[in-house]
Amino acid sequence: MSEEEGVMSHGQDHGARGAGIHAPYPKDPNEIGALWMKKTEKGGTWFSGIIENRRVVVFWNGPKKNPKAPDYRVLLSTGARHHD
């Protein structure tokens, strides 16, 4: 079972770390989730994880045309695999 699957299977009862993950530090009461870095087939980076017991994915928003634009976008996961 992957680290992410461990969180998913235990996240409802045990918070973001789950019972199957051994954190090297105590749980922070302000923690609302956890993300895992992933690589696309073309070498791009994205993240998947849990925020407040909801599956999310995080993608870079691309080169900024507006300095106020966000650097990353957080979306609810649909369960589909990401490919470039």
N, C-alpha and C positions, 0 to 999 in steps of 0.2 A: 504494500500500500504506500503511495507517495505521501509526502508531508502534507500536500494540499488535500488529498483524499482523507487523511486523518483528521484534519480540521473540519472538513465537510461532514464526516460521519459523527463527529462528537461536538461540533460547534454549538448546537442548540443548548446543550446542558453545561458546557464547560467553557464558554467564551471562545475567543479567537484562537487560542492555542490548542484547545482540545485535550483529551486525556492521553492521546497517543504521542504528543509532542513534548519533549523534555526541554524546556527553555532554560538557558544558563542564568537567568535572573528572575526575580519575582514578578508576577503579573502587575502591570501598572493599572491602577483603577481608572485612568483616563484613556486606556487603550480601547479602540472601537473596532479594530480589525487587523488584518495582516495581508501582505501582498507577496507574491512570488514572481521574480523576474523570469521572463521567457524569451526565447529567440525565435524569430520567424525563419522560414527556409532561406530567405535572402539576407539574413543576418541582422534584421531590425530587432528592436527591443520593445516588449510590451509586458504588462503585468496582469496577473490574475489573482484573485483572492476573495476575502470575505470582509465586508464592512457592515457592522451591525447585523450579523447573521444573514446577509444577502450576498450572493455571488456577484462579483463585479469584474470587469476588465478595464484596464487603463492603457490608453494609447497616447503617443506624442501627437500634439496638435499640428505639427509641421512648422515650417519657417514662418515666423511672425511677420505679418503685414501691418499689424496694429500692435503697438507696445502694450496695450491693455488686454490683448487676447491671452487666454490661458495657455500654459505650456503643455499641459496634459488634459485629456478628457476622461472622465470616469463614467462608465456605462454599466447598466445591469447586464449580466451575462445571459445570453440566450442558450448557452450550452453548445453552440456551434464552434468548431475549431477555427482558429484564425490562420489564414494563409495570405501571403502577398499576392 
